[in-house]
C-alpha cells in the first residue's frame, strides 16, 4: 500500500507529530457514530498486535489488518488549505474529504 502526500499534508502531519515519536494509523472509527465508521488518522505511541505497517516513508503509516481491505493499494492524502482536515482518495474512490487527526499518544 502506498499513500502519496501533497506538500501541505506532509507539513501538517509533521506539525501534529510535533517532533515526538508516533505512528500514523488509518482507522475507521465506529464508536458512537451510528454509521459504518468515520475515517480518522490516529497518532499512536505503539502499534497494536493486529496493526500492520503499510508505509514507512516519509511517515510510518499503520492499518489494522482487518481494515486493510477497505483501502486501495495506491491512495492520495491531501490537506485542505482552509480547514484542518484531509482528503483521502484514490483513482477509483473518495474515502473521505473530512479526515481528522486524533492524537492518542499518552503523555509521559
C-alpha positions, -999 to 999 in steps of 0.1 A, spaced: 0 0 0 13 35 -8 0 69 3 11 99 -18 11 131 3 8 166 -10 32 192 4 7 207 28 -4 173 41 33 164 49 37 198 67 5 193 87 14 157 97 48 169 108 32 196 129 9 171 146 37 148 154 55 178 170 89 162 169 77 134 191 77 97 183 45 83 170 28 63 142 1 74 119 -28 50 117 -56 49 92 -87 39 111 -124 37 106 -138 47 140 -172 32 146 -176 41 183 -207 61 189 -212 73 154 -242 51 144 -228 46 109 -203 25 90 -175 45 105 -157 78 103 -122 77 88 -96 93 111 -58 94 112 -48 83 147 -14 92 161 -5 63 184 26 56 205 28 19 196 12 -4 171 -15 -28 183 -9 -66 178 -33 -65 148 -17 -35 131 4 -38 100 29 -13 86 15 -1 52 42 26 45 75 37 62 84 69 44 81 98 49 60 88 79 52 53 92 15 46 85 -3 17 101 -36 0 95 -54 -27 114 -52 -59 93 -90 -63 95 -95 -29 79 -68 -32 52 -93 -44 26 -112 -11 30 -84 8 14 -68 8 -21 -33 -1 -30 -24 35 -40 -40 65 -24 -35 102 -21 -37 123 11 -43 160 6 -47 187 32 -74 213 29 -58 247 28 -87 264 46 -98 238 70 -79 215 95 -88 183 76 -75 160 49 -90 142 19 -81 106 13 -87 94 -23 -75 70 -50 -81 68 -87 -113 48 -80 -126 61 -46 -131 91 -24 -127 76 11 -134 109 29 -129 146 23 -131 153 61 -104 132 77 -93 145 111 -64 137 133 -68 121 167 -36 122 189 -39 91 211 -3 92 224 -1 91 262 18 118 280 49 105 299 
